Amino acid sequence: MFNRRITKKDYPEMLNGMGNDLETTRVMVTRMQGWVTDTGLDQDLAQALGSAATAVKDAHEAAHNAWLRVNDELEKETRDR
C-alpha cells in the first residue's frame, strides 16, 4: 500500500494513534469489568479484566512517555541544524 519507509518523523503521529487506541481499549475493558462485577458473574473474569485494564493503562502511559521523548529529540535535532 505504501512504498515510503517509516522514519523517525513519523513516530509522533504513530505513537499518538497508539495512545488513542490504548485509551479506547482501557475504557472498553473497564466497562467489561464493571458489567461482569455488576452481574455477579465469574469473579476470576472480573479480576482478569481488572489486570488487563491496568496493563493497558501502563502501556498507554509508556506510549505517552515515548511520544514526549521522540518529540523532544525531533525538536532538538531541528534546533541543532
mmCIF file as gemmi writes it, N, C-alpha and C atoms, coordinates in Angstrom:
data_model
loop_
_atom_site.group_PDB
_atom_site.id
_atom_site.type_symbol
_atom_site.label_atom_id
_atom_site.label_alt_id
_atom_site.label_comp_id
_atom_site.label_asym_id
_atom_site.label_entity_id
_atom_site.label_seq_id
_atom_site.pdbx_PDB_ins_code
_atom_site.Cartn_x
_atom_site.Cartn_y
_atom_site.Cartn_z
_atom_site.occupancy
_atom_site.B_iso_or_equiv
_atom_site.pdbx_formal_charge
_atom_site.auth_seq_id
_atom_site.auth_asym_id
_atom_site.pdbx_PDB_model_num
ATOM 1 N N . MET Axp A 1 ? 0.81 -1.173 0 1 0 ? 1 A 1
ATOM 2 C CA . MET Axp A 1 ? 0 0 0 1 0 ? 1 A 1
ATOM 3 C C . MET Axp A 1 ? 0.866 1.253 0 1 0 ? 1 A 1
ATOM 4 N N . PHE Axp A 2 ? 1.808 1.31 0.929 1 0 ? 2 A 1
ATOM 5 C CA . PHE Axp A 2 ? 2.711 2.455 0.993 1 0 ? 2 A 1
ATOM 6 C C . PHE Axp A 2 ? 4.095 2.01 0.579 1 0 ? 2 A 1
ATOM 7 N N . ASN Axp A 3 ? 4.742 2.811 -0.212 1 0 ? 3 A 1
ATOM 8 C CA . ASN Axp A 3 ? 6.088 2.494 -0.661 1 0 ? 3 A 1
ATOM 9 C C . ASN Axp A 3 ? 7.137 3.287 0.102 1 0 ? 3 A 1
ATOM 10 N N . ARG Axp A 4 ? 6.694 4.187 0.949 1 0 ? 4 A 1
ATOM 11 C CA . ARG Axp A 4 ? 7.615 5.044 1.677 1 0 ? 4 A 1
ATOM 12 C C . ARG Axp A 4 ? 8.038 4.36 2.975 1 0 ? 4 A 1
ATOM 13 N N . ARG Axp A 5 ? 9.296 4.524 3.305 1 0 ? 5 A 1
ATOM 14 C CA . ARG Axp A 5 ? 9.807 3.989 4.57 1 0 ? 5 A 1
ATOM 15 C C . ARG Axp A 5 ? 9.354 4.852 5.73 1 0 ? 5 A 1
ATOM 16 N N . ILE Axp A 6 ? 9.083 4.216 6.832 1 0 ? 6 A 1
ATOM 17 C CA . ILE Axp A 6 ? 8.731 4.95 8.044 1 0 ? 6 A 1
ATOM 18 C C . ILE Axp A 6 ? 10.008 5.531 8.626 1 0 ? 6 A 1
ATOM 19 N N . THR Axp A 7 ? 9.962 6.807 8.963 1 0 ? 7 A 1
ATOM 20 C CA . THR Axp A 7 ? 11.122 7.474 9.547 1 0 ? 7 A 1
ATOM 21 C C . THR Axp A 7 ? 10.782 7.963 10.952 1 0 ? 7 A 1
ATOM 22 N N . LYS Axp A 8 ? 11.781 8.47 11.634 1 0 ? 8 A 1
ATOM 23 C CA . LYS Axp A 8 ? 11.593 8.972 12.988 1 0 ? 8 A 1
ATOM 24 C C . LYS Axp A 8 ? 10.566 10.099 13.025 1 0 ? 8 A 1
ATOM 25 N N . LYS Axp A 9 ? 10.468 10.854 11.943 1 0 ? 9 A 1
ATOM 26 C CA . LYS Axp A 9 ? 9.489 11.944 11.886 1 0 ? 9 A 1
ATOM 27 C C . LYS Axp A 9 ? 8.047 11.419 11.924 1 0 ? 9 A 1
ATOM 28 N N . ASP Axp A 10 ? 7.853 10.157 11.574 1 0 ? 10 A 1
ATOM 29 C CA . ASP Axp A 10 ? 6.523 9.55 11.602 1 0 ? 10 A 1
ATOM 30 C C . ASP Axp A 10 ? 6.129 9.068 13.001 1 0 ? 10 A 1
ATOM 31 N N . TYR Axp A 11 ? 7.108 8.91 13.878 1 0 ? 11 A 1
ATOM 32 C CA . TYR Axp A 11 ? 6.86 8.313 15.186 1 0 ? 11 A 1
ATOM 33 C C . TYR Axp A 11 ? 5.828 9.06 16.029 1 0 ? 11 A 1
ATOM 34 N N . PRO Axp A 12 ? 5.888 10.41 16.123 1 0 ? 12 A 1
ATOM 35 C CA . PRO Axp A 12 ? 4.893 11.073 16.98 1 0 ? 12 A 1
ATOM 36 C C . PRO Axp A 12 ? 3.45 10.763 16.578 1 0 ? 12 A 1
ATOM 37 N N . GLU Axp A 13 ? 3.161 10.805 15.303 1 0 ? 13 A 1
ATOM 38 C CA . GLU Axp A 13 ? 1.801 10.52 14.851 1 0 ? 13 A 1
ATOM 39 C C . GLU Axp A 13 ? 1.427 9.064 15.138 1 0 ? 13 A 1
ATOM 40 N N . MET Axp A 14 ? 2.36 8.166 14.914 1 0 ? 14 A 1
ATOM 41 C CA . MET Axp A 14 ? 2.096 6.75 15.165 1 0 ? 14 A 1
ATOM 42 C C . MET Axp A 14 ? 1.888 6.491 16.667 1 0 ? 14 A 1
ATOM 43 N N . LEU Axp A 15 ? 2.723 7.102 17.499 1 0 ? 15 A 1
ATOM 44 C CA . LEU Axp A 15 ? 2.585 6.936 18.943 1 0 ? 15 A 1
ATOM 45 C C . LEU Axp A 15 ? 1.292 7.571 19.45 1 0 ? 15 A 1
ATOM 46 N N . ASN Axp A 16 ? 0.904 8.685 18.859 1 0 ? 16 A 1
ATOM 47 C CA . ASN Axp A 16 ? -0.345 9.323 19.233 1 0 ? 16 A 1
ATOM 48 C C . ASN Axp A 16 ? -1.527 8.396 18.918 1 0 ? 16 A 1
ATOM 49 N N . GLY Axp A 17 ? -1.526 7.8 17.74 1 0 ? 17 A 1
ATOM 50 C CA . GLY Axp A 17 ? -2.577 6.86 17.368 1 0 ? 17 A 1
ATOM 51 C C . GLY Axp A 17 ? -2.599 5.654 18.292 1 0 ? 17 A 1
ATOM 52 N N . MET Axp A 18 ? -1.418 5.166 18.629 1 0 ? 18 A 1
ATOM 53 C CA . MET Axp A 18 ? -1.316 4.032 19.544 1 0 ? 18 A 1
ATOM 54 C C . MET Axp A 18 ? -1.904 4.401 20.907 1 0 ? 18 A 1
ATOM 55 N N . GLY Axp A 19 ? -1.544 5.58 21.393 1 0 ? 19 A 1
ATOM 56 C CA . GLY Axp A 19 ? -2.067 6.033 22.681 1 0 ? 19 A 1
ATOM 57 C C . GLY Axp A 19 ? -3.585 6.148 22.667 1 0 ? 19 A 1
ATOM 58 N N . ASN Axp A 20 ? -4.131 6.69 21.577 1 0 ? 20 A 1
ATOM 59 C CA . ASN Axp A 20 ? -5.586 6.807 21.463 1 0 ? 20 A 1
ATOM 60 C C . ASN Axp A 20 ? -6.246 5.432 21.472 1 0 ? 20 A 1
ATOM 61 N N . ASP Axp A 21 ? -5.669 4.493 20.731 1 0 ? 21 A 1
ATOM 62 C CA . ASP Axp A 21 ? -6.217 3.133 20.702 1 0 ? 21 A 1
ATOM 63 C C . ASP Axp A 21 ? -6.141 2.471 22.072 1 0 ? 21 A 1
ATOM 64 N N . LEU Axp A 22 ? -5.038 2.684 22.771 1 0 ? 22 A 1
ATOM 65 C CA . LEU Axp A 22 ? -4.884 2.092 24.101 1 0 ? 22 A 1
ATOM 66 C C . LEU Axp A 22 ? -5.889 2.689 25.082 1 0 ? 22 A 1
ATOM 67 N N . GLU Axp A 23 ? -6.133 3.985 24.999 1 0 ? 23 A 1
ATOM 68 C CA . GLU Axp A 23 ? -7.111 4.616 25.896 1 0 ? 23 A 1
ATOM 69 C C . GLU Axp A 23 ? -8.511 4.082 25.618 1 0 ? 23 A 1
ATOM 70 N N . THR Axp A 24 ? -8.861 3.932 24.35 1 0 ? 24 A 1
ATOM 71 C CA . THR Axp A 24 ? -10.164 3.361 23.985 1 0 ? 24 A 1
ATOM 72 C C . THR Axp A 24 ? -10.289 1.942 24.516 1 0 ? 24 A 1
ATOM 73 N N . THR Axp A 25 ? -9.227 1.18 24.403 1 0 ? 25 A 1
ATOM 74 C CA . THR Axp A 25 ? -9.226 -0.205 24.898 1 0 ? 25 A 1
ATOM 75 C C . THR Axp A 25 ? -9.387 -0.238 26.413 1 0 ? 25 A 1
ATOM 76 N N . ARG Axp A 26 ? -8.697 0.653 27.104 1 0 ? 26 A 1
ATOM 77 C CA . ARG Axp A 26 ? -8.798 0.7 28.572 1 0 ? 26 A 1
ATOM 78 C C . ARG Axp A 26 ? -10.235 0.968 29.005 1 0 ? 26 A 1
ATOM 79 N N . VAL Axp A 27 ? -10.873 1.929 28.354 1 0 ? 27 A 1
ATOM 80 C CA . VAL Axp A 27 ? -12.263 2.251 28.684 1 0 ? 27 A 1
ATOM 81 C C . VAL Axp A 27 ? -13.159 1.039 28.443 1 0 ? 27 A 1
ATOM 82 N N . MET Axp A 28 ? -12.972 0.377 27.313 1 0 ? 28 A 1
ATOM 83 C CA . MET Axp A 28 ? -13.79 -0.783 26.972 1 0 ? 28 A 1
ATOM 84 C C . MET Axp A 28 ? -13.588 -1.913 27.989 1 0 ? 28 A 1
ATOM 85 N N . VAL Axp A 29 ? -12.339 -2.209 28.343 1 0 ? 29 A 1
ATOM 86 C CA . VAL Axp A 29 ? -12.062 -3.301 29.285 1 0 ? 29 A 1
ATOM 87 C C . VAL Axp A 29 ? -12.597 -2.947 30.674 1 0 ? 29 A 1
ATOM 88 N N . THR Axp A 30 ? -12.493 -1.692 31.062 1 0 ? 30 A 1
ATOM 89 C CA . THR Axp A 30 ? -13.018 -1.268 32.364 1 0 ? 30 A 1
ATOM 90 C C . THR Axp A 30 ? -14.536 -1.421 32.401 1 0 ? 30 A 1
ATOM 91 N N . ARG Axp A 31 ? -15.197 -1.082 31.301 1 0 ? 31 A 1
ATOM 92 C CA . ARG Axp A 31 ? -16.658 -1.278 31.233 1 0 ? 31 A 1
ATOM 93 C C . ARG Axp A 31 ? -17.012 -2.755 31.314 1 0 ? 31 A 1
ATOM 94 N N . MET Axp A 32 ? -16.249 -3.593 30.641 1 0 ? 32 A 1
ATOM 95 C CA . MET Axp A 32 ? -16.486 -5.04 30.71 1 0 ? 32 A 1
ATOM 96 C C . MET Axp A 32 ? -16.351 -5.523 32.145 1 0 ? 32 A 1
ATOM 97 N N . GLN Axp A 33 ? -15.306 -5.062 32.816 1 0 ? 33 A 1
ATOM 98 C CA . GLN Axp A 33 ? -15.087 -5.467 34.205 1 0 ? 33 A 1
ATOM 99 C C . GLN Axp A 33 ? -16.265 -5.035 35.073 1 0 ? 33 A 1
ATOM 100 N N . GLY Axp A 34 ? -16.73 -3.819 34.884 1 0 ? 34 A 1
ATOM 101 C CA . GLY Axp A 34 ? -17.871 -3.333 35.648 1 0 ? 34 A 1
ATOM 102 C C . GLY Axp A 34 ? -19.118 -4.165 35.405 1 0 ? 34 A 1
ATOM 103 N N . TRP Axp A 35 ? -19.357 -4.506 34.151 1 0 ? 35 A 1
ATOM 104 C CA . TRP Axp A 35 ? -20.524 -5.309 33.817 1 0 ? 35 A 1
ATOM 105 C C . TRP Axp A 35 ? -20.438 -6.688 34.466 1 0 ? 35 A 1
ATOM 106 N N . VAL Axp A 36 ? -19.266 -7.321 34.369 1 0 ? 36 A 1
ATOM 107 C CA . VAL Axp A 36 ? -19.092 -8.648 34.964 1 0 ? 36 A 1
ATOM 108 C C . VAL Axp A 36 ? -19.285 -8.573 36.474 1 0 ? 36 A 1
ATOM 109 N N . THR Axp A 37 ? -18.755 -7.544 37.094 1 0 ? 37 A 1
ATOM 110 C CA . THR Axp A 37 ? -18.895 -7.379 38.547 1 0 ? 37 A 1
ATOM 111 C C . THR Axp A 37 ? -20.355 -7.121 38.922 1 0 ? 37 A 1
ATOM 112 N N . ASP Axp A 38 ? -21.017 -6.221 38.182 1 0 ? 38 A 1
ATOM 113 C CA . ASP Axp A 38 ? -22.414 -5.871 38.487 1 0 ? 38 A 1
ATOM 114 C C . ASP Axp A 38 ? -23.359 -7.049 38.325 1 0 ? 38 A 1
ATOM 115 N N . THR Axp A 39 ? -23.082 -7.906 37.365 1 0 ? 39 A 1
ATOM 116 C CA . THR Axp A 39 ? -23.976 -9.039 37.121 1 0 ? 39 A 1
ATOM 117 C C . THR Axp A 39 ? -23.663 -10.225 38.02 1 0 ? 39 A 1
ATOM 118 N N . GLY Axp A 40 ? -22.568 -10.149 38.759 1 0 ? 40 A 1
ATOM 119 C CA . GLY Axp A 40 ? -22.211 -11.233 39.662 1 0 ? 40 A 1
ATOM 120 C C . GLY Axp A 40 ? -21.669 -12.455 38.942 1 0 ? 40 A 1
ATOM 121 N N . LEU Axp A 41 ? -21.193 -12.255 37.744 1 0 ? 41 A 1
ATOM 122 C CA . LEU Axp A 41 ? -20.617 -13.379 37.005 1 0 ? 41 A 1
ATOM 123 C C . LEU Axp A 41 ? -19.283 -13.767 37.63 1 0 ? 41 A 1
ATOM 124 N N . ASP Axp A 42 ? -18.514 -14.501 36.911 1 0 ? 42 A 1
ATOM 125 C CA . ASP Axp A 42 ? -17.255 -15.079 37.376 1 0 ? 42 A 1
ATOM 126 C C . ASP Axp A 42 ? -16.306 -14.03 37.958 1 0 ? 42 A 1
ATOM 127 N N . GLN Axp A 43 ? -15.979 -14.17 39.229 1 0 ? 43 A 1
ATOM 128 C CA . GLN Axp A 43 ? -15.055 -13.256 39.903 1 0 ? 43 A 1
ATOM 129 C C . GLN Axp A 43 ? -13.658 -13.316 39.283 1 0 ? 43 A 1
ATOM 130 N N . ASP Axp A 44 ? -13.246 -14.498 38.838 1 0 ? 44 A 1
ATOM 131 C CA . ASP Axp A 44 ? -11.936 -14.62 38.194 1 0 ? 44 A 1
ATOM 132 C C . ASP Axp A 44 ? -11.882 -13.788 36.912 1 0 ? 44 A 1
ATOM 133 N N . LEU Axp A 45 ? -12.989 -13.761 36.172 1 0 ? 45 A 1
ATOM 134 C CA . LEU Axp A 45 ? -13.05 -12.948 34.958 1 0 ? 45 A 1
ATOM 135 C C . LEU Axp A 45 ? -12.946 -11.473 35.301 1 0 ? 45 A 1
ATOM 136 N N . ALA Axp A 46 ? -13.642 -11.05 36.335 1 0 ? 46 A 1
ATOM 137 C CA . ALA Axp A 46 ? -13.578 -9.648 36.759 1 0 ? 46 A 1
ATOM 138 C C . ALA Axp A 46 ? -12.156 -9.264 37.15 1 0 ? 46 A 1
ATOM 139 N N . GLN Axp A 47 ? -11.487 -10.13 37.876 1 0 ? 47 A 1
ATOM 140 C CA . GLN Axp A 47 ? -10.105 -9.852 38.283 1 0 ? 47 A 1
ATOM 141 C C . GLN Axp A 47 ? -9.172 -9.813 37.08 1 0 ? 47 A 1
ATOM 142 N N . ALA Axp A 48 ? -9.38 -10.735 36.136 1 0 ? 48 A 1
ATOM 143 C CA . ALA Axp A 48 ? -8.543 -10.754 34.931 1 0 ? 48 A 1
ATOM 144 C C . ALA Axp A 48 ? -8.747 -9.484 34.111 1 0 ? 48 A 1
ATOM 145 N N . LEU Axp A 49 ? -9.985 -9.037 34.003 1 0 ? 49 A 1
ATOM 146 C CA . LEU Axp A 49 ? -10.257 -7.796 33.269 1 0 ? 49 A 1
ATOM 147 C C . LEU Axp A 49 ? -9.648 -6.596 33.986 1 0 ? 49 A 1
ATOM 148 N N . GLY Axp A 50 ? -9.66 -6.622 35.312 1 0 ? 50 A 1
ATOM 149 C CA . GLY Axp A 50 ? -9.005 -5.551 36.074 1 0 ? 50 A 1
ATOM 150 C C . GLY Axp A 50 ? -7.51 -5.517 35.81 1 0 ? 50 A 1
ATOM 151 N N . SER Axp A 51 ? -6.906 -6.69 35.759 1 0 ? 51 A 1
ATOM 152 C CA . SER Axp A 51 ? -5.474 -6.776 35.448 1 0 ? 51 A 1
ATOM 153 C C . SER Axp A 51 ? -5.197 -6.295 34.03 1 0 ? 51 A 1
ATOM 154 N N . ALA Axp A 52 ? -6.079 -6.656 33.103 1 0 ? 52 A 1
ATOM 155 C CA . ALA Axp A 52 ? -5.913 -6.21 31.714 1 0 ? 52 A 1
ATOM 156 C C . ALA Axp A 52 ? -6.028 -4.694 31.62 1 0 ? 52 A 1
ATOM 157 N N . ALA Axp A 53 ? -6.985 -4.111 32.331 1 0 ? 53 A 1
ATOM 158 C CA . ALA Axp A 53 ? -7.151 -2.655 32.313 1 0 ? 53 A 1
ATOM 159 C C . ALA Axp A 53 ? -5.908 -1.965 32.865 1 0 ? 53 A 1
ATOM 160 N N . THR Axp A 54 ? -5.334 -2.53 33.913 1 0 ? 54 A 1
ATOM 161 C CA . THR Axp A 54 ? -4.113 -1.958 34.483 1 0 ? 54 A 1
ATOM 162 C C . THR Axp A 54 ? -2.95 -2.047 33.493 1 0 ? 54 A 1
ATOM 163 N N . ALA Axp A 55 ? -2.824 -3.183 32.828 1 0 ? 55 A 1
ATOM 164 C CA . ALA Axp A 55 ? -1.747 -3.361 31.844 1 0 ? 55 A 1
ATOM 165 C C . ALA Axp A 55 ? -1.91 -2.388 30.674 1 0 ? 55 A 1
ATOM 166 N N . VAL Axp A 56 ? -3.136 -2.197 30.22 1 0 ? 56 A 1
ATOM 167 C CA . VAL Axp A 56 ? -3.377 -1.275 29.11 1 0 ? 56 A 1
ATOM 168 C C . VAL Axp A 56 ? -3.094 0.161 29.555 1 0 ? 56 A 1
ATOM 169 N N . LYS Axp A 57 ? -3.463 0.508 30.786 1 0 ? 57 A 1
ATOM 170 C CA . LYS Axp A 57 ? -3.17 1.842 31.328 1 0 ? 57 A 1
ATOM 171 C C . LYS Axp A 57 ? -1.662 2.066 31.364 1 0 ? 57 A 1
ATOM 172 N N . ASP Axp A 58 ? -0.91 1.071 31.813 1 0 ? 58 A 1
ATOM 173 C CA . ASP Axp A 58 ? 0.551 1.179 31.847 1 0 ? 58 A 1
ATOM 174 C C . ASP Axp A 58 ? 1.124 1.339 30.439 1 0 ? 58 A 1
ATOM 175 N N . ALA Axp A 59 ? 0.582 0.601 29.481 1 0 ? 59 A 1
ATOM 176 C CA . ALA Axp A 59 ? 1.042 0.715 28.09 1 0 ? 59 A 1
ATOM 177 C C . ALA Axp A 59 ? 0.728 2.095 27.531 1 0 ? 59 A 1
ATOM 178 N N . HIS Axp A 60 ? -0.429 2.644 27.879 1 0 ? 60 A 1
ATOM 179 C CA . HIS Axp A 60 ? -0.797 3.991 27.438 1 0 ? 60 A 1
ATOM 180 C C . HIS Axp A 60 ? 0.2 5.018 27.975 1 0 ? 60 A 1
ATOM 181 N N . GLU Axp A 61 ? 0.528 4.901 29.25 1 0 ? 61 A 1
ATOM 182 C CA . GLU Axp A 61 ? 1.495 5.819 29.859 1 0 ? 61 A 1
ATOM 183 C C . GLU Axp A 61 ? 2.869 5.682 29.199 1 0 ? 61 A 1
ATOM 184 N N . ALA Axp A 62 ? 3.275 4.464 28.893 1 0 ? 62 A 1
ATOM 185 C CA . ALA Axp A 62 ? 4.566 4.249 28.229 1 0 ? 62 A 1
ATOM 186 C C . ALA Axp A 62 ? 4.555 4.844 26.823 1 0 ? 62 A 1
ATOM 187 N N . ALA Axp A 63 ? 3.448 4.699 26.11 1 0 ? 63 A 1
ATOM 188 C CA . ALA Axp A 63 ? 3.341 5.292 24.769 1 0 ? 63 A 1
ATOM 189 C C . ALA Axp A 63 ? 3.407 6.815 24.859 1 0 ? 63 A 1
ATOM 190 N N . HIS Axp A 64 ? 2.761 7.376 25.865 1 0 ? 64 A 1
ATOM 191 C CA . HIS Axp A 64 ? 2.806 8.832 26.047 1 0 ? 64 A 1
ATOM 192 C C . HIS Axp A 64 ? 4.234 9.299 26.345 1 0 ? 64 A 1
ATOM 193 N N . ASN Axp A 65 ? 4.924 8.58 27.212 1 0 ? 65 A 1
ATOM 194 C CA . ASN Axp A 65 ? 6.308 8.935 27.534 1 0 ? 65 A 1
ATOM 195 C C . ASN Axp A 65 ? 7.208 8.82 26.301 1 0 ? 65 A 1
ATOM 196 N N . ALA Axp A 66 ? 6.982 7.795 25.496 1 0 ? 66 A 1
ATOM 197 C CA . ALA Axp A 66 ? 7.751 7.645 24.256 1 0 ? 66 A 1
ATOM 198 C C . ALA Axp A 66 ? 7.452 8.792 23.306 1 0 ? 66 A 1
ATOM 199 N N . TRP Axp A 67 ? 6.19 9.198 23.218 1 0 ? 67 A 1
ATOM 200 C CA . TRP Axp A 67 ? 5.793 10.326 22.366 1 0 ? 67 A 1
ATOM 201 C C . TRP Axp A 67 ? 6.502 11.603 22.812 1 0 ? 67 A 1
ATOM 202 N N . LEU Axp A 68 ? 6.529 11.844 24.13 1 0 ? 68 A 1
ATOM 203 C CA . LEU Axp A 68 ? 7.224 13.033 24.65 1 0 ? 68 A 1
ATOM 204 C C . LEU Axp A 68 ? 8.71 12.99 24.308 1 0 ? 68 A 1
ATOM 205 N N . ARG Axp A 69 ? 9.337 11.832 24.511 1 0 ? 69 A 1
ATOM 206 C CA . ARG Axp A 69 ? 10.767 11.695 24.249 1 0 ? 69 A 1
ATOM 207 C C . ARG Axp A 69 ? 11.086 11.922 22.776 1 0 ? 69 A 1
ATOM 208 N N . VAL Axp A 70 ? 10.301 11.309 21.892 1 0 ? 70 A 1
ATOM 209 C CA . VAL Axp A 70 ? 10.551 11.454 20.455 1 0 ? 70 A 1
ATOM 210 C C . VAL Axp A 70 ? 10.342 12.898 20.026 1 0 ? 70 A 1
ATOM 211 N N . ASN Axp A 71 ? 9.293 13.537 20.524 1 0 ? 71 A 1
ATOM 212 C CA . ASN Axp A 71 ? 9.08 14.947 20.181 1 0 ? 71 A 1
ATOM 213 C C . ASN Axp A 71 ? 10.245 15.81 20.638 1 0 ? 71 A 1
ATOM 214 N N . ASP Axp A 72 ? 10.736 15.57 21.843 1 0 ? 72 A 1
ATOM 215 C CA . ASP Axp A 72 ? 11.892 16.319 22.342 1 0 ? 72 A 1
ATOM 216 C C . ASP Axp A 72 ? 13.111 16.093 21.46 1 0 ? 72 A 1
ATOM 217 N N . GLU Axp A 73 ? 13.357 14.857 21.076 1 0 ? 73 A 1
ATOM 218 C CA . GLU Axp A 73 ? 14.502 14.545 20.214 1 0 ? 73 A 1
ATOM 219 C C . GLU Axp A 73 ? 14.38 15.234 18.857 1 0 ? 73 A 1
ATOM 220 N N . LEU Axp A 74 ? 13.185 15.203 18.28 1 0 ? 74 A 1
ATOM 221 C CA . LEU Axp A 74 ? 12.984 15.843 16.973 1 0 ? 74 A 1
ATOM 222 C C . LEU Axp A 74 ? 13.146 17.36 17.067 1 0 ? 74 A 1
ATOM 223 N N . GLU Axp A 75 ? 12.643 17.956 18.138 1 0 ? 75 A 1
ATOM 224 C CA . GLU Axp A 75 ? 12.819 19.397 18.325 1 0 ? 75 A 1
ATOM 225 C C . GLU Axp A 75 ? 14.293 19.76 18.492 1 0 ? 75 A 1
ATOM 226 N N . LYS Axp A 76 ? 15.018 18.925 19.247 1 0 ? 76 A 1
ATOM 227 C CA . LYS Axp A 76 ? 16.448 19.173 19.444 1 0 ? 76 A 1
ATOM 228 C C . LYS Axp A 76 ? 17.18 19.063 18.125 1 0 ? 76 A 1
ATOM 229 N N . GLU Axp A 77 ? 16.857 18.045 17.327 1 0 ? 77 A 1
ATOM 230 C CA . GLU Axp A 77 ? 17.506 17.87 16.024 1 0 ? 77 A 1
ATOM 231 C C . GLU Axp A 77 ? 17.219 19.06 15.112 1 0 ? 77 A 1
ATOM 232 N N . THR Axp A 78 ? 16.008 19.586 15.178 1 0 ? 78 A 1
ATOM 233 C CA . THR Axp A 78 ? 15.632 20.743 14.36 1 0 ? 78 A 1
ATOM 234 C C . THR Axp A 78 ? 16.408 21.982 14.807 1 0 ? 78 A 1
ATOM 235 N N . ARG Axp A 79 ? 16.537 22.177 16.106 1 0 ? 79 A 1
ATOM 236 C CA . ARG Axp A 79 ? 17.299 23.331 16.638 1 0 ? 79 A 1
ATOM 237 C C . ARG Axp A 79 ? 18.778 23.24 16.284 1 0 ? 79 A 1
ATOM 238 N N . ASP Axp A 80 ? 19.306 22.023 16.296 1 0 ? 80 A 1
ATOM 239 C CA . ASP Axp A 80 ? 20.748 21.826 16.069 1 0 ? 80 A 1
ATOM 240 C C . ASP Axp A 80 ? 21.138 21.981 14.592 1 0 ? 80 A 1
ATOM 241 N N . ARG Axp A 81 ? 20.167 22.047 13.723 1 0 ? 81 A 1
ATOM 242 C CA . ARG Axp A 81 ? 20.502 22.177 12.297 1 0 ? 81 A 1
ATOM 243 C C . ARG Axp A 81 ? 20.915 23.56 11.944 1 0 ? 81 A 1
